[in-house]
Amino acid sequence: MFRGKKVIGVVAEFNPFHEGHRYLLRTAKEECGADYVIAVMSGDFVQRGEPAFFSKYERAEKAVLGGVDLLLQMPLCFSVSSAEDFARSGISMLSDCGIVDELVFGSESGRRERLEEIASFLLREDREGTAFSARLRDGLRKGQSFPRAREKALSEFLPGLSLALSPNDLLGLEYLKALKSLGNPFPFRLIPRNMRFRSAHSIREDIMESCGRDCGHRCYAELDMLSEMLSYRLLLLRHSKIPLTEFQDVSGELSARILERAGERLRFRERIERAKGKNYTWSRISRALLHILLDIRSEEYQRERERGYAPFLRILSVSEEGREMLGALKRPPLVSPGRALRRDAFLGENFSMRTDLLGASLYRQIYPDAPEELRQKLLLVRR
């Protein structure tokens, strides 16, 4: 609650922001009777393990024009992570704001009770490690990917539920687990997805096709634009004898597959295809390669998780109304990395800050129109 007015929170990627997002925000405000929207958004890189299609500042501006009042950036290490950690970081940041009254997210099924039951079951199994966990490990040993192994195990232990969950519902499941893990800091509401609107994926496909014909190179950011940087990084690591297993999401088996092709001149997507197996999804491999490129190491990553997923509240953009909320946040907001680093040099040693700055610098190499991170000011958007 802010000055007696209701605040709702969303976690999103807005990659790019589109009419479906606008519909979600408008419908959520109407159904919740809300006055303000706070959103947590992935920054330069997104959860699937790719660079954001447009810069985070462009997406942040569009989001505020579309109904968000205060937009925060999720730390890069968690925006390029499993759905579980992505959701946990987003919910933790909304909780740390201290003024969010309700979480809202889109759902294809709209089946609140089913998602709550599955979330409670999974959390209980995570704590107790019983027969379900054994069945899950058995599926992984047989070469199944984690999502597939979990789905099959759930179908055995929760036979009364229809478990064919859509991507939005799977992410919603992780939001509910995060809420329960944090002691339910606020209630949640499902907004049924309106299928009339085009998906972000189809919009990206159309833009890539038209840019390829008419706009020339670099009117958007795309994974293969990182190919040469990744190839150079892999060669350096191979010759330095640094084990790839030091990096987040890189297992011994995946490390061997990556190193087998390290000396070849391959595009980023080709490296993913060469490393694929039954037990690794495309996104898992792409995230692992980005972790190698961005120097995201497992030990530091785990420490950041243990500290609470939200080392700071990085603000990207606000509406004129949303600007008033900055002073009400429970934790002091970080609105200018450059200014913050001048005040506190030790902030640059923070794992999330260091990774965010490296990610922003790397992103500018493939999307030159992105602003320089240390010079960028808070975006105040007038609607």
Secondary structure, DSSP 4 states (H G I P E B T S, - for coil): -BTTB-EEEEEE--TT--HHHHHHHHHHHHHHT-SEEEEEE--SEETTTEE-SS-HHHHHHHHHHTT-SEEEEPPHHHHTS-HHHHHHHHHHHHHHHS---EEEEEESS--HHHHHHHHHHHHHHHHH--HHHHHHHHHHHTT--HHHHHHHHHHHH-TTS-----HHHHHHHHHHHHHHHTT-SS-EEEEE--TTSPPHHHHHHHHHHHIIIII-S-SS--GGGGHHHHHHHHHHHHHHT--GGGBTT--HHHHHHHHHTTTS---HHHHHHHH-BTTB-HHHHHHHHHHHHTT-BHHHHHHHHHTTS-S-EEEEEEETTGGGGGGG-SS-EE--HHHHHHH-GGGGGSHHHHHHHHHHHHHHHH-TTSPPTTTPPPEEE--
